[in-house]
Amino acid sequence: MKSVLVLFAFFVFTNAQLPEPCDSPKQWEAKYFAYDRGSVREEAGTITYDEVGERIRSVVKEERNGQVVDAYEILTLYLKRVEYRYDYDSGQCTQRPTQYPFRPIGVPANATALGQGYIGASGIPGAGMLVSSFAGYPREGERFEIIVTADACIPVTDIFSRREGDRVDERLLDFYDVVAPYPDSSVFEPPAACQ
């Protein structure tokens, strides 16, 4: 009997299919929670993402040790190579060149499938969601892992790390309440204080 169970388990394991890379929406808006391991910084906010125009807007509430320490908006226009940061408390706007190239949030065609699983419960109807997990190395010194919904390829979690010398920066983003496409393209206009 044991050998039959082992053989059955081996058959299921070897015949389980890994998910195929999928196409995530190119434009969306979501609430998010982020954790930056290097600076031990947490933030929550809203992100508006536009892969087509290579632009991202984040409205951020930054926290340290459970306390809100900053509230600001960052608008990054990668095609123009500019980033605006508007501080809600001071009303000041700063502008600087983008530090890094645009990195799509989604599953690249050459991503390696890690597997599938349920967030929540798999055995209770309506209490879980099937997700697919992928990883890859987009450029030297960089690594990503992304978890997307299995049915619509909606990003759920994005983990990205970059090595520069001895320093490794790693950022984890969890997305929820995703709306695709984003409802208002005017959010990509720089705030008036930045003009």
N, C-alpha and C positions, 0 to 999 in steps of 0.2 A: 504494500500500500504506500509506504514512504517513497519508494522509487517511482511510483506513478505520479505522486504529488510533485516530486522534484522534477520529473520529466515535464509535467504540465507547467510548472512555474518557469522552467527553462524555455519552453515553447512560447509562453506568453511574453517573457522578457525579450527573447531574440526576435520575436515578430512584432513587438510594439514599434510603432512608427514614430519617429521624431517629427516634430512640426517642421513645415517648410517655411522659409522666409516669406513674409507677407507685406503688403503695402499699407502703411499707416496713413491716416488722413494727413494731408499736406497743410491744412489750416484748421486750427482749433483753439479753444480757450478752456482753461480749467483752473480750479483751485489747486494749490500744491503745498506740500511741506518739504523743506530741504534741510539737509544736514551736511555740513562741511567738516569732514574729519580732521583736516589739517588745522583749521582755526577753532575747532570745536564750537562752531556757530550754527544756530538753528534759525530758520526763518519760515514764515508762512505767508501766503499771498495768493494772487491771481496772476496767471501767465497767459498771454495771448501769443500764439505761435504761428508764423507764416513761413513755411519752407519755400514756397514759390518765390516770394520777395526777399528771402533770407533776412528776416527781421523778427525780433522777439521783444515783447514788452512785459515787464514784471512790476506789479504793485506789491511792495514788500513790507511786512512787519517783522523786524528782526528781533530775536530774543536771545538772551544769554542767561543761563541759570534760571529760566522761567520768568524773567523780567523783560518787558518790551524796552529796548534801548534805542530803536531807530525806526522811522517810517519814511519810505521813499519810493520813488518810481525809477526804473531803469528802462530806457528805450535804446535798443541796439539795432542799428541799421547796418548790416554787414556789407551790403553792396556799396554803401557810401563810406564804409570804414569809420563810422563814428558811433560813439556811445554817449547818451545824455543821462545824467543822474539828477533828478529833481527831489530836493529834500522838502518834505511836507511841513516840518516844523519851522525851518528858517525861510522857506520860499526861494531858496537859492538853487541855481542850476549850474552844474559843471558839465563840461564837454571834454571828451578825450578820444583819441583814436582807439579802435577796437584792439584788444590784446591778442586775440586768437581768431582763426578763421571760423566761419559758420559750421556748426556740427548738427546735422539733422537728428531729430529725436524720432526714431523709428527703427525698423529692422532693415539693415542693408542687405542687398542680394547675396553678398558673400559671408553673411553671419553664420556662425556655428550654432546649431540647435542644441540646447541643453536639456530640454524636456518639456513636459506639460504637467500641470497639477491644478488643484482647486484652491482658490482663496475662499476661506470659509469652510463649509461642510460639503462633502461630495455626496453623502448618502441621504441628505434631507432636501427634498424638492424646494427650489427657490432660495436655498441658504448658502449657495456657493456659486463661484464663477470659474469656469475653466480658463486658464491662462497658459501662454507659451513663453518660454524663456530662451534667450539667445545671447551670444557673446561674440566679441571680435576685437581686432586690433586695427583701427582705422589708419593710424600713422605710427611711426616708430615712437616708442615711449608712451603710447596711449592705449587704454583698454576700456571697453564698455561692456556692460551687461544691461539688457532691457527685458522687461516683462510686459507683454501685451495681452489683451483679451484674445482668446482663440478664435472667436467668431468674427470680430470686426477689426482686429489688429490695433485697437486703441491703446496707447501707452498707459501703463499702470505705474511702473517703477523704472527709473533710468539711473544707472550707476555709471559714473565716468571717472577714470583716473588718468592723470598725466604725470609723468616723471620728468623732472628737470634737474639734472645733476643728482645730488643726494636727496632732494626734496620730492615727495610724492603728494600731489593734491588729489583728494578723492571727494566727490560730491554725489550724494544720493538725493533723488527727487521722487516723491510719491505724488501722483496726480489723481484727482477725483472730481466728480461733477463735470466731466468733459463735455463740451458742446462743440460739435463740428458741423459746418465751418464756424468760425468765430462770428459773433453777431454784429460787430461794428468795426469797420476798417479805419475809422478816424482815430482810433487809439494809437495808430502808428505815426501820428503827427506829433512833432516835438511839443512839449508844454510851452505855453506862451512865454514863460520866464526864460526859456532856452533860445528864443528867437533873436 
